[in-house]
Amino acid sequence: MIRMLDFQLSGRLLFGRGALAELPAALGRLGVQRALVVTDAGLVRAGLCDRVTAVLSEAGIPHVVFDGVEPDPRMAIVELCLEAARDSGCDVLIGLGGGSAMDIAKVASALLTNPGDVAQYIGTDRIPKPTLPKVLIPTTSGTGSEVSPIAILSDEDAHLKKGIVSPRLYADVALVDPDLVMGLPPHITAYTGVDALTHAIEAYTNRYAHPLVDTFALRGIELIGANLRRAVACGEDPEARLNMALASTLGGFCLGTVNTGAVHALAYPLGGEFQVPHGIANSLLLPYVMRYNLISDPGRFANIARALGCRTEGLSERDAAELAIDAVVQLCSDVGIVSRMRDLGIPESAIDRMAVAAMDVTRLLSINPRTVTLEAARQIYRQAY
């Protein structure tokens, strides 16, 4: 029996080349007057932030830039952003960047209208009041954070990533302009692209999978299989960039409805203890978790193989399913994704404590298609070592 689906999206989605020009009109519809642009210093140096502030200046919209976002940000970064927001007197936050910048903007928008500190909102459905308006503008094609109700922060004390999940975190406006991703370095294009692939594959195979969301997930898988290599090899290719932006957004649609699974759960300790970027951790672990999960539903993995362009005629369902793993391994190899934790400087001695930490991510492990025990988590890490 198909379960009931509670499906929600951001308030408005502006998607397509040149969408950035619509930012002033979008802010006008929100009735806001002063913006805080939440981004990182790298985007400021690269001139991407200037492209956004130039649009704001031309429209006569006062704005201030907070560029203190860091990769896989600590909870303390939210407090710094809050201070900047209050000092600026802003009435809208614009999250510009990868998932880190957008997630900081989401959480800061919530704490500007809700009491307390960040830690009390870790978990699901804990934000009682509406947030300050927020516009989310991705500069990578991977996280899908612009259309998801999830923000991920690093808990330094626990050496673990932790999630805040709430419909309050949906963007009032998600603005996806593939022109902002042109020229993104190949290695970032690669691991953010496989991050998007991970979202689609985990959404399609987990226990909450739903026929409506399956359409987003399978189309996302197809687009990534057909376009990621080109986007990595030729970052200025407009068609590849547009298709990867679309795939990332489709993956983001999956996150708020059916979510992910063990890849993300096992990736969190890599980021929390060893500061491995989220997209790299997901990309490295994806094939190993796929192999662990395959027996749960070979038919679904066979469909993934077909979506990735594999020829499955004449093969058994199990053999076709195996091709999905082979295709992901080949794609990761082609775009330069590391395949072993040792290549990231992670010691083998960390496996046991990472497995213990991962078991705390019950929000995701509970919907993985195959039950993950502590020993299974250890085994997946060992295979990936």
C-alpha positions in Angstrom: 0.0 0.0 0.0 1.3 3.5 -0.9 1.7 5.6 2.2 0.2 9.1 2.4 2.7 11.8 1.3 2.9 15.2 2.9 4.6 17.1 0.2 5.8 20.8 0.6 8.1 23.0 -1.4 9.6 26.4 -0.9 7.3 29.4 -1.2 8.5 30.3 -4.7 11.1 28.7 -7.0 12.8 30.8 -9.7 14.8 28.5 -11.9 16.8 29.1 -15.1 19.7 31.1 -16.6 19.4 34.7 -15.8 17.1 34.1 -12.8 19.3 36.4 -10.6 17.9 39.4 -12.4 14.5 38.5 -10.8 15.9 39.0 -7.2 14.7 42.6 -6.7 11.1 41.7 -7.8 11.2 38.6 -5.5 12.2 40.8 -2.6 9.5 43.3 -3.5 6.8 40.6 -3.4 8.1 39.7 0.1 7.7 43.3 1.2 11.2 43.6 2.6 13.5 46.6 2.6 17.0 45.7 3.9 18.9 42.5 3.2 21.8 40.6 4.9 23.7 38.5 2.3 25.0 35.4 4.1 28.0 33.9 2.3 31.6 32.9 2.6 34.9 34.7 2.0 35.7 32.5 -1.0 32.7 33.6 -2.9 33.5 37.2 -2.1 37.0 36.8 -3.4 35.7 35.0 -6.5 33.4 37.9 -7.3 30.1 35.9 -7.1 28.9 37.9 -4.1 29.5 41.1 -6.1 27.2 39.9 -8.8 24.4 39.6 -6.2 25.1 42.9 -4.4 25.3 44.7 -7.8 21.8 43.6 -8.6 20.7 44.8 -5.1 22.5 48.1 -5.5 21.0 48.7 -9.0 17.6 48.2 -7.6 18.3 50.5 -4.6 17.9 47.8 -2.0 20.1 48.5 1.1 22.2 45.5 2.0 25.1 44.2 4.2 27.3 41.2 3.6 28.2 38.6 6.3 31.0 36.5 4.9 31.8 34.4 7.9 30.4 31.1 6.8 32.8 28.2 6.9 32.6 24.7 5.3 30.4 22.4 7.3 29.8 25.2 9.8 29.9 25.0 13.5 26.9 26.1 15.6 29.0 29.2 16.7 28.8 30.5 13.1 25.0 30.9 13.5 25.6 33.2 16.5 28.0 35.4 14.5 25.5 35.6 11.7 22.8 36.6 14.2 25.0 39.4 15.5 25.5 40.7 12.0 21.8 40.5 11.2 20.8 42.4 14.3 23.5 45.0 13.8 22.3 45.5 10.2 18.6 45.9 11.0 17.8 43.5 8.1 14.4 42.2 7.5 15.4 39.4 5.0 18.3 37.0 4.8 19.8 36.0 1.4 21.8 32.7 1.7 24.3 32.7 -1.1 26.7 29.7 -1.7 26.7 26.0 -1.1 24.8 24.2 1.5 26.8 25.8 4.4 25.8 29.4 3.6 22.2 28.5 2.9 21.9 26.4 6.1 23.4 29.2 8.2 20.9 31.6 6.6 18.0 29.2 7.4 18.9 28.7 11.0 19.7 32.4 11.6 16.3 33.4 10.1 14.7 31.1 12.7 16.6 32.4 15.7 15.8 36.0 14.8 12.2 35.3 15.5 12.3 32.4 18.0 13.9 32.4 21.5 16.8 30.4 22.8 20.0 29.0 21.2 20.8 26.7 18.3 21.1 23.5 20.3 17.5 23.5 21.5 16.3 23.3 17.9 18.4 20.2 16.9 15.9 17.5 15.8 12.6 17.6 14.0 9.7 20.1 14.2 11.1 22.2 17.0 10.8 25.7 15.5 7.5 27.1 16.8 7.3 30.5 15.1 7.7 31.7 11.5 11.2 32.8 10.6 12.4 36.0 9.1 12.0 35.9 5.3 14.8 34.2 3.5 16.0 33.9 -0.1 18.3 31.0 -0.9 20.7 31.1 -3.9 22.9 28.1 -4.6 26.3 28.5 -6.2 26.9 24.8 -6.5 24.9 21.9 -7.9 24.7 19.4 -5.1 23.1 20.1 -1.7 19.6 21.0 -2.8 19.4 23.0 0.4 17.6 25.8 -1.4 14.4 23.7 -1.6 14.8 21.5 1.5 13.5 22.0 5.1 16.8 20.8 6.6 19.9 22.5 7.9 23.1 20.6 9.0 25.5 22.0 11.5 28.7 20.6 13.1 28.6 19.8 16.8 32.2 20.2 17.9 31.7 18.6 21.3 30.1 15.5 19.8 32.3 15.3 16.7 29.2 14.9 14.7 26.9 16.6 12.2 23.5 17.3 13.5 20.3 18.3 11.7 17.5 20.8 12.2 14.4 19.7 10.3 11.4 21.9 10.1 8.9 23.2 7.5 9.8 26.6 8.9 13.2 26.3 7.1 11.8 26.2 3.6 12.9 29.2 1.6 10.4 31.9 0.9 12.2 32.2 -2.4 14.6 29.6 -3.9 16.5 31.2 -6.8 18.5 28.7 -8.9 20.6 30.4 -11.7 23.0 28.0 -13.4 25.0 30.9 -14.6 26.2 31.3 -11.0 27.8 27.9 -11.2 29.8 28.5 -14.4 33.5 28.0 -13.8 33.1 26.2 -10.4 36.3 24.3 -9.9 36.3 20.7 -11.2 36.8 19.0 -7.9 33.9 20.9 -6.3 31.7 20.2 -9.3 32.6 16.5 -8.9 31.8 16.0 -5.2 28.8 18.2 -5.1 27.4 16.4 -8.2 27.8 13.0 -6.5 26.3 14.5 -3.4 23.2 15.2 -5.5 23.3 11.7 -6.9 23.4 10.4 -3.3 20.3 12.3 -2.4 18.5 10.8 -5.4 19.7 7.3 -4.9 19.0 7.2 -1.2 15.5 8.8 -1.7 14.7 6.2 -4.3 15.8 3.2 -2.2 14.9 4.1 1.4 11.9 2.9 3.4 10.0 6.1 2.8 10.3 5.9 -1.0 7.1 7.1 -2.7 6.0 6.9 -6.4 5.6 10.7 -6.7 9.1 11.4 -5.3 10.5 8.5 -7.4 9.9 10.6 -10.5 12.2 13.3 -9.1 14.8 10.9 -7.9 15.1 8.8 -11.1 15.2 11.9 -13.3 17.9 13.4 -11.1 19.9 10.2 -11.5 19.6 10.3 -15.3 20.7 13.9 -15.5 23.7 13.4 -13.3 24.8 10.2 -15.2 24.5 12.1 -18.5 26.0 15.4 -17.4 28.4 15.3 -14.5 31.4 14.2 -16.5 30.9 17.0 -18.9 30.4 19.6 -16.2 33.6 18.5 -14.5 35.6 18.4 -17.8 34.2 21.7 -19.2 32.8 23.9 -16.5 31.6 26.5 -18.9 29.3 24.2 -20.8 25.8 25.8 -20.3 23.8 22.7 -21.0 25.7 20.5 -18.6 25.5 23.2 -15.9 21.8 23.7 -16.4 21.1 20.0 -16.2 23.2 19.6 -13.1 21.4 22.5 -11.5 18.1 20.8 -12.3 19.3 17.5 -10.9 20.4 19.1 -7.7 17.1 20.8 -7.3 15.2 17.6 -8.0 17.4 15.9 -5.3 16.5 18.7 -2.9 12.8 18.0 -3.5 13.4 14.5 -2.3 15.0 15.6 1.0 12.0 17.1 2.6 9.6 14.3 1.7 11.5 11.0 1.9 15.0 12.0 3.0 18.1 9.9 2.7 19.7 7.0 4.6 22.8 5.3 5.8 25.2 7.1 3.4 24.4 10.4 5.1 24.4 8.9 8.6 27.8 7.3 8.1 29.2 10.5 6.5 28.4 12.7 9.5 31.2 11.4 11.7 33.7 12.0 8.9 32.8 15.6 8.8 32.3 16.0 12.5 35.6 14.6 13.6 37.8 15.0 10.6 36.3 18.0 8.8 35.7 16.1 5.6 33.4 18.2 3.4 29.9 16.7 3.4 29.8 16.1 -0.3 33.2 14.3 -0.3 32.1 12.1 2.6 28.9 11.1 0.8 30.6 10.5 -2.5 33.2 8.2 -0.9 30.7 6.1 1.0 28.0 5.9 -1.6 29.1 2.7 -3.4 29.9 0.8 -0.2 26.4 1.6 1.3 24.8 0.7 -2.0 26.4 -2.7 -1.9 25.2 -3.2 1.6 21.7 -2.1 0.8 21.3 -4.0 -2.6 19.6 -7.1 -1.2 16.8 -5.0 0.2 15.3 -4.4 -3.2 17.4 -5.5 -6.2 14.6 -4.3 -8.6 15.1 -0.7 -7.5 18.9 -0.9 -7.9 18.3 -2.4 -11.4 16.2 0.7 -12.2 19.1 2.9 -11.0 21.4 1.1 -13.3 19.1 1.8 -16.2 18.8 5.5 -15.2 22.6 5.7 -15.3 22.6 4.3 -18.9 23.5 0.7 -18.2 22.3 -2.0 -20.7 20.4 -4.6 -18.7 18.7 -6.6 -21.4 19.0 -10.3 -20.8 20.4 -9.9 -17.3 18.8 -11.2 -14.1 17.4 -8.6 -11.8 20.3 -9.2 -9.4 23.0 -8.8 -12.1 21.3 -5.7 -13.4 21.3 -4.3 -9.8 25.0 -5.0 -9.5 25.6 -2.8 -12.6 24.2 0.2 -10.6 27.1 -0.1 -8.2 29.6 -0.5 -11.0 28.3 2.6 -12.7 28.5 4.7 -9.6 32.1 3.5 -9.0 33.0 4.3 -12.6 31.4 7.7 -12.4 33.2 8.6 -9.2 36.5 7.4 -10.7 36.0 9.4 -13.9 35.4 12.7 -12.0 38.3 12.1 -9.5 36.4 11.2 -6.3 38.6 9.5 -3.7 37.5 6.0 -3.0 39.2 5.3 0.4 39.1 6.9 3.7 42.8 6.5 4.1 43.2 8.9 1.2 41.7 11.6 3.4 44.1 10.9 6.3 41.5 9.2 8.4 43.2 6.6 10.7 41.9 3.1 10.8 41.8 3.4 14.6 38.9 5.8 14.2 36.5 3.3 12.7 35.1 2.0 15.9 34.3 5.4 17.4 32.9 6.7 14.1 30.6 3.6 13.9 29.3 4.3 17.4 28.7 8.0 16.5 26.9 7.1 13.3 24.5 4.9 15.3 23.2 8.0 17.0 21.9 9.3 13.6 18.6 7.4 14.1 16.7 10.0 12.0 18.3 8.6 8.9 19.3 5.0 9.9 15.7 4.2 10.8 14.6 4.7 7.1 17.6 3.0 5.5 16.2 0.1 3.4 18.4 -2.4 5.3 18.8 -2.4 9.1 22.2 -1.0 10.0 23.7 -2.6 13.2 26.8 -1.3 14.9 28.8 -4.2 13.4 27.4 -3.4 9.9 28.5 0.2 10.3 32.0 -0.9 11.3 32.1 -3.3 8.3 31.1 -0.6 5.8 33.8 1.7 7.2 36.3 -1.1 6.9 35.4 -1.7 3.3 35.8 2.0 2.6 39.1 2.3 4.4 
